[in-house]
Amino acid sequence: MNRYQQLVVEDRELTLCLPPSYHESDRSYPVAYVQDQGDMFKDCLNYLSHLFAAGQLVEVILVGISSTNRNREYTPWPAEPLLEGNPPFGGEGNAYVDEVADVIKAYIDRQYRTLAAPEHTAIIGGSFGGLISMFAGYWRPETFGRIGMLSASLWYDGVMDYIREQGELPAGLRVYMSVGQLEGVYKNNAQQHMYSNNVEAHRFWNEQGVSPERLQLAVDPDGTHDPIFMARRFPDALRWLFVKEEYDQESEMVRAQLEGMGNHEKDEAHDNRDDQNHDNHNNRDNCNNDEKDPLFRIPGTVTWSMQSDLTGREYRIFITEPMGPPPDGGYPVLYSLDANATFGTLAEAIRLQSRTPRGIPSALIVGIGFDSDSPIVSSERFYNFTEYAEDHELPVRPNGLDWPETGGVEAFLTFIEFQLKPAVERQYAVNRSKQALFGHSLGGFFTLYTLFTRPEAFARYIAACPSVWWKNYVLYKRWEEGQLRLQQSGQRKELRLYVGAEEKPSMVQDARELYAFLKGHDEVLETTFHEIEGEGHVSVLPALISPLLRFVNA
């Protein structure tokens, strides 16, 4: 990426960064307008350059916009100061947004090869900059279709009332939000609502019908209101607002079309495409008539992104928030592995089955997944769910390939115990005596490993189709070492074992033998076994969802 270019447009100072390929191509690029002179992208520019060069991020023109007075230009209406003696907030945000849309963006579109339509135009900011970026989406959706709200100051007087009055977000907006759980925690004024108001805004928009494809909230459990956390989230915001696969598909379609044209036709196609980019906002109303709402969404769910302090690995945390107030003692909690594959089913099941007056008690579902859109992320599963094993301790893989990296079970369990669970308990009223862990296949191995090595971590354990065979049946050795821990805990744990009757005979036999072995230790572990007729290794999952939810609530 070229380093900064300093511009002045009608007395407004700008910082411009062009993407690496800009001078080596004739294509047009999406644009992100960033508040506070673009400090957020300056703080991670080397990393952005790497992501662009590696093809991991859509190349974007970055425009940093200076502010002469943040308290005046980034606020939507006047308000009294938080501290006595400070000047009041000016409330000139509307005029500022119009200047960005009608003067600054117009200049950038004239001078540079931009994709000028709203779906290619983002406005992003942190703190007050995030607040005014949100209002740009409300006030000028025909100009800004991608909104980045990093630690947005939604504590500002009247903002939550405004959000509720507006209802659903303007059609076509895609919004990325991030916030730290510790933001405002030490404040005694309105800023103490920084975290809770961001969560509430996300929940409200979700309930209004804004789909997960258009709205994302990332929560940093240890995040404070500091630039370091906003800069960390900036690449994530770009990645989510400008979906690389969509741009790759569009580029491939254009390339294929041009390959079949003569030179004159190619020139005309480029001219038409540029005209379309710059005139698209004039036709936006017509385009919206053809826009279809997404067919599916799960209300009452939130998504966090967390990173292990030990390994640096990223985890995607999916949470179904219970309906209604917590019962005495707090909500039961189910921690479910492989959330990329199972969370949707669990979320819909608890949402439907906990409806009053005759539903099961509500519970908190915490799905632990990976940063991927694939339902099964094999490399991450083999690392996080297993003990380290040498090749000679494992059978030959069915596909004949080498085994992936293994051995991260202790680090993953430590992440759950000392990062994830405390973060959940800070946000929700949790009944620690009713916490359950559910895992399938390798996740079933992890569930049993946890029971045998750290039995105090959960009260109930559910292992479906567990990979008992891993590392020459090392789980039996772990039981020998962990039995004493169960006795010393003074609590009788509960384990449910499931297996599909149509699985490989060896898997069924392993599950039966493990159950027979554990039944001999009924004084410390209550074990039940269910062999699900007609189901295989994967199809067994939907069949056990309802019994699992009842078990969590027992």
C-alpha positions in Angstrom: 0.0 0.0 0.0 1.2 3.5 -0.7 1.8 5.5 2.4 -0.2 8.6 3.3 -1.1 11.3 0.9 -2.2 14.5 2.5 -5.1 16.4 0.8 -7.1 19.4 1.6 -10.7 19.6 0.3 -12.4 22.9 1.1 -10.4 23.5 4.2 -10.9 19.9 5.4 -7.6 17.9 5.9 -7.7 14.4 4.6 -5.3 11.4 4.7 -5.5 9.2 1.7 -4.2 5.6 1.4 -4.4 3.9 -2.0 -4.4 0.1 -2.1 -1.3 -1.8 -3.3 -2.6 -2.6 -6.8 -4.1 0.9 -7.5 -1.3 2.0 -9.9 -0.9 -1.4 -11.4 -4.5 -1.8 -12.6 -7.3 0.1 -14.1 -10.0 -1.2 -11.9 -12.1 0.7 -9.4 -12.1 0.2 -5.6 -14.5 0.5 -2.7 -13.9 3.3 -0.3 -13.9 3.6 3.5 -14.2 7.0 5.0 -12.6 7.0 8.5 -13.1 9.5 11.3 -10.4 11.2 13.3 -7.9 11.6 10.4 -7.9 7.8 9.9 -5.9 7.1 13.1 -7.4 3.6 13.3 -6.0 2.5 9.9 -2.7 4.3 10.6 -2.3 2.2 13.7 -2.5 -1.0 11.8 -1.4 0.0 8.3 1.4 -2.6 8.1 -1.1 -5.4 9.0 -3.6 -4.1 6.4 -0.9 -4.0 3.8 -0.2 -7.7 4.6 -3.8 -8.6 4.4 -4.3 -6.8 1.1 -1.1 -8.4 -0.4 -2.0 -11.9 0.8 -5.5 -11.6 -0.7 -7.2 -12.0 2.6 -8.9 -8.6 2.5 -10.7 -6.7 -0.3 -8.4 -3.8 -1.4 -10.0 -0.6 -0.3 -9.2 3.1 -0.7 -8.9 4.5 2.8 -9.8 8.2 3.4 -9.1 9.7 6.9 -11.1 12.8 7.7 -9.9 15.3 10.2 -12.2 17.1 12.7 -11.9 20.6 13.9 -14.0 19.8 17.0 -15.1 16.2 17.7 -17.6 17.2 20.4 -19.3 19.5 17.9 -19.0 17.6 14.6 -19.5 14.1 15.9 -22.7 14.6 17.9 -26.2 14.5 16.5 -27.8 17.2 18.6 -26.7 19.6 21.4 -26.4 18.2 24.9 -25.1 19.3 28.2 -21.4 18.4 29.1 -20.7 15.4 31.3 -18.3 17.4 33.5 -19.0 20.7 35.0 -17.0 23.5 33.4 -16.7 21.8 30.0 -18.4 23.3 27.0 -21.6 21.6 25.9 -21.8 19.2 23.0 -22.4 21.1 19.8 -24.7 18.8 17.9 -23.5 19.7 14.4 -23.3 16.2 13.2 -25.9 16.5 10.4 -23.9 19.2 8.7 -20.7 17.2 9.0 -22.3 14.1 7.5 -23.6 16.2 4.6 -20.1 17.6 4.0 -18.6 14.1 3.9 -21.3 12.9 1.5 -21.6 15.9 -0.8 -18.2 17.5 -0.8 -15.5 15.0 0.3 -16.9 11.9 -1.3 -17.8 13.8 -4.4 -14.1 14.9 -4.7 -12.7 11.5 -4.1 -15.1 10.0 -6.7 -14.0 12.5 -9.3 -10.3 12.2 -8.6 -9.9 8.5 -8.0 -11.2 5.2 -9.5 -13.9 4.4 -6.9 -16.9 2.2 -6.8 -19.2 5.0 -5.8 -22.4 3.1 -5.0 -23.5 2.9 -1.3 -22.8 -0.9 -1.1 -19.2 -0.1 -1.9 -18.9 2.9 0.5 -18.2 2.6 4.2 -18.0 5.2 6.9 -16.2 4.0 10.1 -15.3 5.5 13.4 -14.5 4.9 17.0 -16.1 6.4 20.1 -17.9 9.6 19.0 -16.6 8.7 15.5 -18.6 5.5 15.7 -21.6 7.4 16.9 -21.6 9.8 13.9 -20.9 6.9 11.5 -24.2 5.3 12.7 -26.1 8.5 12.1 -24.5 8.8 8.6 -26.3 5.4 8.0 -29.6 6.8 9.2 -29.3 10.2 7.5 -27.6 9.3 4.2 -28.2 5.6 3.4 -28.2 6.4 -0.3 -24.6 7.4 0.1 -23.2 5.2 2.9 -24.2 1.5 2.8 -21.5 0.1 5.0 -21.2 1.4 8.6 -18.4 0.7 11.1 -19.2 1.4 14.8 -16.2 0.6 16.9 -16.8 1.3 20.6 -19.6 3.8 19.5 -20.6 6.3 22.1 -24.2 5.1 22.3 -24.4 6.5 25.9 -25.0 9.9 24.3 -28.2 11.6 25.6 -31.2 10.6 23.6 -29.5 8.1 21.2 -31.2 4.9 22.5 -34.6 6.6 22.2 -33.7 7.7 18.7 -32.8 4.1 17.7 -36.0 2.7 19.1 -38.1 5.4 17.4 -36.5 4.6 14.0 -37.2 0.9 14.2 -35.4 -1.3 11.7 -32.2 0.1 10.1 -32.5 1.6 6.6 -32.7 -1.0 3.9 -29.4 -2.2 2.5 -27.2 -1.1 5.4 -24.6 -3.5 6.6 -23.4 -2.6 10.1 -20.3 -3.9 12.0 -20.2 -3.1 15.8 -17.5 -3.8 18.3 -17.3 -3.0 22.0 -15.3 -4.1 25.1 -17.0 -5.4 28.1 -15.0 -3.2 30.4 -15.9 0.0 28.6 -17.4 2.5 31.0 -17.2 0.1 33.9 -15.3 2.7 36.0 -17.4 5.6 35.0 -20.1 7.2 37.3 -21.8 9.2 34.5 -23.7 8.3 31.4 -20.6 6.7 29.9 -21.1 3.7 32.2 -23.7 2.6 29.7 -21.2 2.3 26.9 -21.2 -1.5 26.8 -24.8 -2.2 27.7 -26.2 0.3 25.2 -24.2 -1.2 22.3 -25.5 -4.7 23.2 -29.0 -3.4 23.6 -28.8 -1.6 20.2 -27.7 -4.8 18.5 -30.4 -6.8 20.2 -33.1 -4.2 19.2 -32.0 -4.2 15.6 -32.0 -7.9 15.5 -35.5 -8.1 16.9 -36.6 -5.6 14.3 -35.7 -8.0 11.6 -32.1 -7.0 10.7 -30.5 -10.3 9.6 -27.1 -11.6 10.8 -25.9 -11.0 7.2 -26.4 -7.3 7.8 -25.5 -6.9 11.4 -22.5 -8.1 13.4 -21.5 -7.4 17.0 -18.0 -8.4 18.2 -17.4 -8.2 22.0 -13.9 -8.1 23.6 -14.4 -9.5 27.1 -11.3 -7.6 28.4 -11.7 -4.6 26.1 -11.6 -1.0 27.5 -12.4 2.2 25.7 -8.9 2.7 24.2 -7.6 3.1 20.7 -5.7 -0.2 20.9 -8.9 -2.2 20.9 -10.5 -0.1 18.2 -7.5 -0.5 15.9 -7.5 -4.3 16.5 -11.1 -4.4 15.3 -10.6 -2.2 12.2 -9.4 -5.0 9.9 -12.3 -7.1 11.1 -14.7 -4.3 10.3 -13.3 -4.0 6.7 -13.4 -7.8 6.3 -17.0 -8.0 7.3 -18.3 -4.9 5.6 -16.6 -5.7 2.3 -17.1 -9.5 1.8 -14.1 -10.7 -0.3 -16.0 -13.6 -1.9 -18.6 -11.1 -3.3 -15.9 -9.0 -4.9 -14.0 -12.0 -6.2 -17.2 -13.3 -7.9 -17.9 -9.9 -9.4 -14.4 -9.5 -10.7 -14.5 -13.0 -12.2 -17.8 -12.3 -14.0 -16.4 -9.0 -15.4 -13.2 -10.7 -16.5 -15.2 -13.5 -18.3 -17.4 -11.0 -20.0 -14.5 -8.9 -21.2 -12.6 -12.0 -22.6 -15.4 -12.5 -25.1 -15.4 -8.9 -26.3 -13.5 -7.1 -28.9 -11.4 -4.0 -28.0 -14.2 -1.6 -28.9 -16.7 -3.6 -26.8 -14.2 -3.7 -23.9 -13.8 0.1 -23.9 -17.5 0.5 -24.0 -18.0 -2.0 -21.2 -15.5 -0.1 -19.0 -17.2 3.2 -19.7 -20.6 1.8 -18.9 -19.4 0.2 -15.7 -17.8 3.5 -14.5 -21.1 5.3 -15.4 -23.0 2.8 -13.4 -20.8 3.1 -10.4 -21.1 6.9 -10.3 -24.8 7.0 -11.1 -25.9 4.1 -9.0 -27.2 6.2 -6.2 -29.7 7.8 -8.6 -31.3 4.4 -9.2 -31.1 3.1 -5.6 -34.8 3.3 -5.0 -35.5 1.1 -8.1 -32.8 -1.4 -7.0 -34.3 -1.6 -3.5 -37.6 -2.7 -5.0 -35.9 -5.9 -6.2 -34.0 -6.5 -2.9 -35.3 -9.6 -1.1 -35.2 -9.9 2.7 -33.3 -12.8 4.0 -35.4 -15.9 4.6 -33.9 -16.9 7.9 -32.6 -15.4 11.1 -32.4 -16.3 14.7 -33.6 -13.6 17.0 -32.2 -13.3 20.5 -28.7 -14.4 19.6 -25.3 -12.6 19.8 -21.9 -13.4 18.5 -18.6 -12.7 20.2 -15.1 -13.0 18.9 -12.5 -14.1 21.4 -8.8 -14.9 21.3 -7.0 -17.4 23.6 -4.4 -15.7 25.8 -2.3 -18.9 25.6 -2.3 -19.7 21.9 -3.6 -16.6 20.2 -6.2 -18.7 18.4 -9.5 -17.1 17.5 -12.9 -18.5 18.5 -16.3 -17.5 17.4 -18.7 -17.6 20.4 -22.4 -17.9 19.6 -24.9 -17.1 22.5 -28.6 -17.7 22.7 -29.9 -15.2 25.3 -32.8 -16.6 27.4 -36.2 -15.1 27.2 -37.5 -13.7 30.5 -35.7 -12.9 33.8 -33.3 -15.4 35.3 -34.7 -17.9 37.8 -33.5 -18.0 41.4 -29.9 -19.0 41.3 -29.4 -17.9 37.7 -29.8 -19.5 34.3 -28.7 -23.1 33.5 -25.9 -23.0 30.9 -25.1 -25.4 28.1 -21.6 -25.0 26.6 -21.7 -26.6 23.2 -18.7 -27.4 21.0 -18.7 -27.4 17.2 -21.0 -24.4 17.3 -20.5 -23.7 13.6 -22.5 -27.0 13.0 -24.9 -27.2 15.9 -25.7 -23.7 17.3 -28.5 -22.9 14.9 -30.4 -26.1 15.8 -29.8 -25.6 19.5 -30.8 -21.9 19.4 -34.1 -22.6 17.6 -34.9 -25.6 19.8 -34.5 -23.7 23.1 -36.3 -20.7 21.7 -39.3 -22.8 20.7 -39.4 -25.2 23.6 -39.0 -22.6 26.4 -42.1 -20.7 25.5 -44.5 -20.2 28.3 -46.7 -21.4 29.9 -45.9 -25.1 29.4 -42.3 -24.9 28.0 -39.2 -26.1 29.6 -37.2 -23.6 31.7 -35.2 -21.2 29.7 -31.4 -21.8 29.5 -28.4 -20.0 28.2 -26.7 -21.7 25.2 -23.1 -20.8 24.6 -21.8 -22.3 21.4 -18.0 -22.4 20.9 -17.0 -22.3 17.3 -14.3 -21.2 15.0 -13.7 -18.3 12.7 -15.0 -20.0 9.6 -18.3 -20.4 7.6 -17.7 -24.1 7.3 -19.8 -26.3 9.6 -16.9 -28.6 10.3 -13.4 -27.0 10.8 -11.3 -30.1 10.9 -7.9 -28.5 11.5 -9.2 -26.6 14.5 -11.1 -29.6 15.9 -8.0 -31.9 15.8 -5.9 -29.3 17.6 -8.4 -28.0 20.2 -10.2 -31.2 21.1 -7.3 -33.7 21.4 -4.3 -34.8 23.4 -1.0 -34.8 21.4 -0.5 -38.1 19.7 2.4 -39.5 17.7 1.6 -41.1 14.4 2.2 -44.6 15.7 -0.4 -44.0 18.4 -3.1 -43.4 15.8 -4.6 -45.5 13.0 -4.1 -44.7 9.4 -6.5 -41.9 8.3 -9.3 -43.0 6.0 -8.2 -40.5 3.4 -4.5 -41.6 3.7 -3.3 -38.1 4.5 -1.2 -37.1 7.5 -3.0 -36.3 10.7 -3.4 -32.5 11.4 -1.7 -30.8 14.3 -3.0 -32.2 17.6 -2.5 -31.6 21.3 -4.3 -28.4 22.2 -6.8 -29.8 24.6 -5.3 -28.3 27.7 -4.9 -24.8 26.2 -8.5 -25.0 24.9 -9.9 -26.1 28.2 -8.0 -23.4 30.0 -9.5 -20.8 27.5 -13.0 -22.1 28.4 -12.4 -22.1 32.1 -10.5 -18.9 32.6 -11.6 -16.6 29.7 -14.9 -17.7 28.3 -16.8 -18.7 31.4 -15.9 -15.6 33.3 -16.9 -13.5 30.4 -20.3 -15.2 30.2 -20.8 -14.8 33.9 -20.0 -11.1 33.7 -22.8 -10.6 31.2 -25.4 -13.1 32.4 -26.8 -14.4 35.7 -25.5 -18.0 35.6 -26.3 -20.9 37.9 -22.8 -22.5 38.3 -24.3 -25.7 39.7 -26.2 -26.2 36.4 -23.5 -25.9 33.8 -23.2 -28.6 31.2 -20.7 -29.4 28.4 -21.7 -31.0 25.2 -19.4 -32.4 22.5 -19.7 -34.8 19.5 -17.1 -37.1 18.0 -13.7 -35.5 18.8 -15.8 -33.0 20.8 -17.1 -36.1 22.7 -13.5 -37.0 23.5 -12.9 -33.5 24.8 -16.0 -33.7 26.9 -14.8 -36.9 28.5 -11.3 -35.6 28.9 -12.7 -32.6 30.8 -14.8 -34.9 33.0 -11.9 -37.1 33.8 -9.3 -34.4 34.4 -11.2 -31.3 35.6 -14.5 -32.7 36.9 -15.3 -29.6 38.8 -15.6 -27.6 35.6 -19.2 -28.7 34.9 -22.0 -30.5 36.7 -23.3 -32.4 33.7 -21.6 -33.8 30.6 -23.0 -35.0 27.3 -20.7 -37.0 25.0 -22.2 -38.0 21.6 -20.4 -40.6 19.5 -17.2 -39.9 21.4 -13.8 -40.7 19.7 -12.8 -43.1 22.5 -10.2 -44.7 20.1 -8.0 -41.6 20.2 -4.4 -42.2 21.1 -4.8 -45.9 21.8 -7.8 -45.3 24.1 -6.0 -42.9 26.4 -9.3 -41.9 28.0 -9.1 -45.0 30.2 -5.8 -43.9 31.5 -7.2 -40.4 32.2 -10.0 -42.0 34.2 -7.5 -43.9 36.4 -5.9 -40.5 37.2 -9.1 -38.6 37.5 -11.2 -41.0 39.6 -9.7 -39.6 42.8 -10.6 -36.1 41.7 -14.2 -37.1 41.4 -14.2 -38.7 44.8 -12.5 -35.6 46.4 -15.0 -33.2 44.8 -17.7 -34.6 47.0 -20.2 -34.2 44.1 -21.7 -36.9 42.0 -21.4 -35.8 38.4 -23.8 -36.8 35.6 -22.8 -38.1 32.1 -25.0 -38.9 29.1 -23.5 -41.1 26.4 -25.1 -41.2 23.0 -24.2 -43.1 19.8 -26.0 -43.7 16.5 -26.9 -47.4 16.0 -26.0 -47.0 12.3 -22.4 -45.8 13.0 -19.3 -47.8 12.2 -19.5 -50.9 14.4 -16.3 -50.0 16.1 -17.7 -46.7 17.3 -20.8 -48.3 18.6 -18.8 -51.0 20.4 -16.4 -48.4 21.9 -19.4 -46.5 23.3 -21.0 -49.6 24.8 -17.8 -50.7 26.4 -17.1 -47.3 27.9 -20.6 -47.2 29.4 -20.2 -50.7 30.9 -16.9 -49.6 32.4 -18.2 -46.4 33.9 -21.3 -48.0 35.3 -19.0 -49.7 37.7 -18.2 -46.4 39.3 -21.8 -45.3 40.0 -20.9 -43.9 43.4 -19.1 -40.9 41.8 -20.6 -40.7 38.3 -24.2 -41.3 37.2 -23.9 -42.5 33.6 -26.7 -43.2 31.2 -26.4 -44.6 27.7 -28.6 -44.1 24.7 -28.2 -45.9 21.3 -30.3 -44.0 18.8 -31.9 -46.3 16.3 -31.7 -45.5 12.6 -29.1 -42.7 13.0 -25.5 -42.5 11.9 -22.5 -40.5 13.1 -23.8 -37.1 12.0 -27.6 -37.7 11.7 -27.7 -38.5 15.4 -27.3 -34.9 16.4 -30.9 -33.5 15.7 -32.3 -36.6 17.4 -30.7 -35.8 20.8 -31.2 -32.0 20.9 -34.5 -32.1 22.9 -33.4 -34.7 25.4 -30.2 -32.7 25.8 -32.1 -29.5 26.6 -34.2 -31.3 29.2 -31.1 -32.8 30.8 -29.5 -29.4 31.1 -32.6 -28.1 32.9 -33.1 -31.1 35.2 
